[in-house]
Amino acid sequence: MVNQKGYCAKDKVAKAASKARGDKKGKKCRAMRTDGAFIEAGEQDNLIVQKLLEDPNAYGIFGFSYLDQNSDTLQGAVISKTAPTFENIAGNNYSVSRALYFYVKHAHIGVVPNIDKYMEKWVQNWDGDGILADAGMIPMPKAERAKYAKAMKDLPVLTADMLKK
């Protein structure tokens, strides 16, 4: 998504625009337009693809799998000379992409039925051979998978500093 913090901090054009507007924290950079130029389509990726096919000058924000599945009719936006390829996204080089996160409340452990099994399913399937990759998600590097698998076992209390990393 174009309004990611990382994009606003990394992209030279976005940084310069934020600086020129006195946008020290990048909030304006991350804000969506409210003048009608941006149309919210929610999680309806098929609808976004349909709208893009109707208007060749439009941009859409959706998951890489939809771009990959529609590469015969859609073109990904090159940002800072970087194309949205599997390799660039997996290598964290495409500045407007981000990882998928989910958080589990400590209060739900042992209370919400099967939440532990749900978490285990994620760990079992987030490598390149799992069902998440089959669904079009790009697997995180092995070292990161190990780090987050450990976190799912240890269930550390999240702090603001942990979320900034």
N, C-alpha and C positions, 0 to 999 in steps of 0.2 A: 504494500500500500504506500502511496506516495507520501502520506503524512507521517511517516515513521520518524522517531527521534534521530535514529542513526542516519537517515537520509539527510535531514536538515543539518546535521553536524558535519557530515562527510562531503556532501556534494558542494562543489565550489560555487555554482550559480545560486543554489539555495542559501548558502552561507552569506554570499554577497548581498542577496536580496533582503535577507533578515537583518543584516547589519545596516543597510540603507534605510530600513523602516524602523530602526531602533528596537528591533525585536530580539533582545538579548537572550531570552530563554527559548526562542524558536517556537513560541506558541502560535504566532501567525502563520508560520511555515507549516505547522501540523494541522491547521484548521481547514475544514472543507469550505468551499465557496458556498455562499448563501444567496447568490443572485440568480439562481435558476440554471446556471451552467453545469452544476453537479446534480445528477439525479440519483437518488438512493434506490438501489434495486435489491438491497438486502443480500441474502445468501442464495439468490436465484441466479446461479451462474449461467444456466441455459438462456434466461432472459437477457442477461448482459451480452452474451455472445450474439443473440438475435439482434439486439439494438446496434451492436458494432457492425454487423453485416449490413444493416439498413443505412448506416451513416459511416462512410469510410474516413471521415475526419474526427470521429469520436474516439475517446480513450475509455477503457474499462479497467476495473480493479477486481481481480479474482485470482483464484489459485492457479499455480503453474500447470496442474494437470489439465485444466481446461484449455490453456494455451497450447499445450502439447497435443491434446486430442483434436484441436482445431487449427493446427499449424498450416493446413492447406488453404485456409481462408483468412486466418488472422496473423498479424505480425506483432511480436512483442516490442515494447518500447526500449530503445537503447538509452541507458542513463549513464552519463559520464563515460561514454565510449564502451560501455559494458552491456552486452545482450543478456536477456533472461534465459540462459541455458541451464540445464541440469548441473553442469560443472560449476558455473558461476554462482548459482544459488547454494549448492552444497558447500562450496568454498567460501561462502559469506562475502562474495565479491560484488553481488548485485545489490546495491544500496537500498532498494525499496522492498526487499524481501525480508522476511523474519521467520523465526522458528515458531512452531505451534507449542503453546504451553497449556497445561492445565494444572490446577491447584486443588488439593484436597484439604478440607478443614479437619483439624485434629479432632474436633468434636464429633465428626461423622464416622471416625474409625471405630469399628465395633458396634456402631449404632445403625448406620445405613447398610442394609443387607448386601453382601457380596462386594462391597467397595474395594476390599483388599484383592479380590479376584479380578476386578476391573483393572486395577493398577497393574497387577501381574500380567494381564493380557497385553497392556501397552508395552511393557518391558519385553515380552516375548516376541512382539511383532514390529518393533520399530527399527529393525535392521533392514538391509537391502532385500532380504528374502521374505519379509513379513507381509501381512495383508495391508499394512499401511502403505508400503511401496506399491503394492498392486493397485491401491486406490489413487495413486498419483502423488503421494507425498515423498519428499526427498529425505532420505535417512540422514540423521546427524552423524558426524564422525564417531568412530568407535570409542575414543577417549571420553567424549561427551556422554555417550550412551552409558558408559560405566559410571561416570559421575552421577548421572541422574538415577540410575538403577540403585546406587547406594543411597541416594537421597530418599528414594521411595521406601527403602528398608528402614532408614534411620528416622525419617520424618522430622527433619529439623524445623524449628520455628522460623518462618521467613522474617527477614528484617528488610527495611527500606534499602539498605546498602546491598543486600543480596540481589534485589530486583534491578539495581542499576547496572550490574555486570553483564 
